[in-house]
Amino acid sequence: MPLSQAQKQICDSAKDNRFVVSVCGRRFGKTHVSMRELARAASIPHSQVQYVAPSYRMAKNIVWDQLKSKLKELRWIDQSNEAELKLRLKNGSTIYLKGADNPDSLRGVGLDFIVMDEFQDIDKRTWTEVLRPTLSDKGGRALFIGTPRGVGSFSHEMYTMAQDTNDWAAHTFTTIEGGQVPEDEIEQAKRDMDLKTFEQEYLATFNTYSGVVYYNFNRDYTVKKANEYSLHELHCGIDFNIDPMSCSISVIEGNEIHFIDEIVMNGSNTDEVADEIKRRYPKSRIIMYPDPAGRQRKTSAGGRTDISILQNAGFRVLYRNNHTPVRDRVNAVNAKLLNTKGTPSLFVDPKCKQIISSLERIVYKPGTSVIDKDGDLDHMGDAVGYLVDYLYPIRTDYETSTPQRWTFSGSNNKTRSWR
């Protein structure tokens, strides 16, 4: 299991301070650090150790199999409980994996150590009202690790406070300092993203989130009429909200998206939107990019789903198996509006009034990174986002570097190694 110099600095800091806040770039190796510190804390006999992710599913998908496999390799495990995501070790310690989406499941147990992974996506009250009291009777410790959310967010508040508080430590590290992502991949990401997103996601910079969501939208270069384009193939993003149903219609030329039309239908349904698209573009090949939730959402007494309706209408339907985080979808759109080189590759025809209004006027709630959904502007923004995110996603999976050995001393004074 690799430990770069930056990762080692976090782990060393966790030995010397009760609370550590580490804000890192994407693919820094936060999960590796988290697992290492969980194992270190659990090496002390009869310790109660807990890993908390934003959701139960994330805890299971991110850590469970890796941690269980490594501790089996070390022959530390006495019992494992798949249903409860709980590992009982031979030295009497227990490691729990939990999701912050069920705060009540986090109550009751006195803890010696907590890792809050991707803590920027966890409600502040989960820490202050639920988890912090679990550390009081044992004088337990905590590691907060994640990526920056923006000035005024919980992650920024914790990082700023930790810099000037006794027994707290604060770190910020870029992606490259984690040692997991090669430099040429960083350069590729820089070409694919807009400057603000790159600074936040890879340089771990706190940016201001008090303004508009799609901050790279600019009428001077975004709104323009395409001179000539083929209608042979159309790419359409769709949001299934009933009031209004929103569909963004585009053509793609090279690396550029040109939104040429839009459909906004109040009190409508998916069948009517499909009919309207076919009426407007009867000879075009239609590719739809819907909300993944359309697999489950029933829109008729016959039990059909939104996605099956689109498929039965003769459209090709492309969608992700799971929702992309809103933050990543927004970043993908901003990167197409203007990348770090100052090049726009998303354009909107002047007649697409609702697309323009959405991209120009959607804002975050003051002091947060939560999108303000008042006014129904977000539906067309989502329709644009589903399309862009599927075709031009912000990449987060890369080949990692060759692991190096790291060690720590267990409670029996023998050196424990984890490759």
Protein Blocks (a to p, Z undefined) as FASTA:
>chain_A
ZZdfklmmmmmmmmmpmbdcddddehkopmmmmmmmmmmmmmpghiacddddfbfklmmm
mmmmmmmmmmmmnopafbdcfklopacdfkopacddddfklmmlmgoiacfbdcdehkll
pcfklmmmmmmmmmmmnopacddddddfbghiaklmmmmmmmmgghiacddddfklnopa
cfklmmmmmmmpcfklmmmmmnopacdfkbcfklmbcfklmnccdfbdcfkbccddddfb
fbdcdddddddehjaccdfbdcddehiafklmmmmmmmmmmmbccdddddfklmmmccbf
nopafklmmmmnopacdddfbdcdfklmmmmmmmmmocfkopafbdcdfklmmlmmmmmm
gccdehiabdcfehhlmmmmmmmmmmmmmmmccdfbdcdddddddddddfkopacddZZ
